[in-house]
Amino acid sequence: MAIKDDFLKYVPIFTDLDQATLDKIADLGNFRKFDKDSVILLENETGSALFVIVTGKVKVSRTSDDGREVILTIL
């Protein structure tokens, strides 16, 4: 599903952009819904997308040297 809403202008990294630029970014983007506890990106994996959280939370974590999960932040 394409990004249709004008919510991008409220995302801090996009607030200084004009509407035409926001529209271009929106045309390039897609909404994706992730189920609870889904892995979006693995540690040390190279990302190829920008994710904007519209609703919900994302846990950012890493694995410690002894194998435990260390939560870095909740977005």
C-alpha positions in Angstrom: 0.0 0.0 0.0 1.5 3.4 -1.0 1.9 6.1 1.6 -1.1 8.4 1.1 -1.5 10.3 4.4 0.4 13.5 5.0 1.8 12.2 8.3 5.4 12.5 6.9 5.4 16.2 7.6 5.2 15.4 11.3 8.2 13.1 11.2 11.1 15.1 12.6 13.6 14.3 9.8 11.0 15.5 7.2 9.7 18.7 8.9 11.7 21.1 6.9 10.8 19.7 3.5 8.2 21.3 1.2 5.0 19.5 0.3 6.3 18.6 -3.2 9.3 16.8 -1.8 7.1 15.1 0.8 4.8 13.9 -1.9 7.8 12.4 -3.8 9.0 10.6 -0.7 5.5 9.3 -0.1 5.3 8.0 -3.7 8.4 6.0 -3.1 7.3 4.5 0.2 5.0 1.7 1.2 3.2 0.9 4.4 4.2 -2.4 5.9 2.6 -4.0 8.9 4.7 -6.2 11.2 3.3 -8.7 13.6 4.2 -8.4 17.3 7.7 -9.9 17.9 8.6 -9.9 14.2 12.3 -9.3 13.4 12.6 -6.3 11.1 16.4 -6.3 10.8 19.0 -8.6 12.3 22.1 -7.4 14.2 25.0 -6.8 11.8 22.7 -7.0 8.8 23.0 -4.1 6.3 19.7 -2.3 5.9 18.3 -1.1 2.6 15.2 0.9 3.8 14.1 3.6 6.0 11.4 2.7 8.5 9.0 5.2 10.0 7.0 4.0 12.9 3.4 5.1 12.4 1.9 3.2 15.3 3.2 0.7 17.9 6.6 0.2 19.3 9.9 -1.3 18.1 12.4 -2.9 20.5 16.1 -2.3 19.4 18.4 -5.0 21.0 21.6 -6.7 20.5 23.1 -10.0 21.7 25.8 -9.8 24.4 29.0 -11.8 24.3 27.4 -14.3 26.7 24.3 -14.7 24.4 21.9 -12.6 26.4 19.6 -10.1 24.7 20.4 -6.5 25.7 17.7 -4.0 25.0 19.2 -0.8 23.7 16.0 1.2 23.4 12.2 1.0 22.8 11.0 3.3 19.9 
